[in-house]
Amino acid sequence: MAFKQALFIGRRYASIASDNLLVGFISRLSIIGLSLSVAVLIIVFSVMNGFDRELRERILALVPHVTMTTLRNESLMNQEQWQSVQSSIDSNPQVIATAPLIQLQGMVLANGKSRGILLNGVEPVAEARVSILQDFMNQGSLTALAPRDFSILIGSGIAEHLNLEVGDELTLVSSYLNITPLGEFPRQRIFTVGGIFTIGSQLDDNLALVHMSDAQLLYRLGDNIHGLRIQLQDLFASSTLIRELQNRIAGEYAFSNWTIDYGNIYDNIQLSKSMVGLLLFLLIAVAAFNVVVSLFMVVRDKQSDIAILRTMGSSFSSIRNIFLVQGVIIAIVGTLVGLIIGVLGSIYISDLFAWFESVAGLELLSADVYPINYLPSQLLVSDLGLVCSISIILSLLATLYPAYSAARVDPAQTLRYE
């Protein structure tokens, strides 16, 4: 009976539709503060998760997890040499696939404009095994790269800058210099645009791909290559694989992995998620403090009611439970409302951000500065559980002291002046 009484009275005190304007306002304020804190934390976590996912699944799926090259100023790897090394590396169970690598600097010219590029010479079949570039092709495909066909795949940023479409021609200028009686001149060749890709990162503005044999011809490499691209089952095992290859493969080779170019970005995302999460959890703590203040005000407003209940025989625990029930209701309702708002916000935040950029005419996430030029989002059930659990626990802890204070109200002192 005592529990039912506490539940009934506590529910009425927590009701936002209470006849008492003060009680209703305080309940609304507590619920709104808690809901906004939970919603903001869920949305921020989702955005951080989105950046983490896009970096791993989009950018890091395009760049090699491990790159093995000859040492600087040393001779390139001939065909027999790199094929032998490739077979040895492919035998490792951690390795998904390997592909020959030619990585060069160059410049493309078209329509009176120019753009410096990073040029990769690739073998299309092998490239498809170590990269997901085909998934980001707007026009054309990797199969457009054929030996001696002089086709080139370019990023959408390059295509937009040079006003190019598939089928158009551009001039590729190599960094290799021809020595002639008139002086040194860079080698150049007309290529046909065979495809345009959009990754949504800096790679769109500076990456171009040609067939390996075309790159070898333009840069006078013969049958040689710079090294091998290695794609792994677990990209975080790249350092372990490098140590193993250094011990197992004879010869002087240089190894690098994805952490050199993107490790700092990945670490910053993880650190930012931790730091921002900690700061935003303080919002929930502030909202919980608001619950404390709200309950104290309700206790003060309801002192006469508490005194009457005590004179009618209500026990210490019954009075305490009334305000515990009120705190529980505020915690659950506030957390659930925040959860709904947070989930909906996380689902639509990317579209809302893109809409705001288009309406305002701004580019808030430029690919020149950030790894991607859009706002990603990914909801994780584990984050939802963590945020909701902490919200409810802090709110429940916040109700303990006001509830005990209410139970200690002296009926005689309170009713003396009533």
Order of alpha helices (4+ residues) and beta strands (2+ residues): alpha-alpha-beta-alpha-beta-beta-alpha-beta-beta-alpha-beta-beta-alpha-beta-alpha-beta-alpha-beta-alpha-alpha-alpha-alpha-alpha
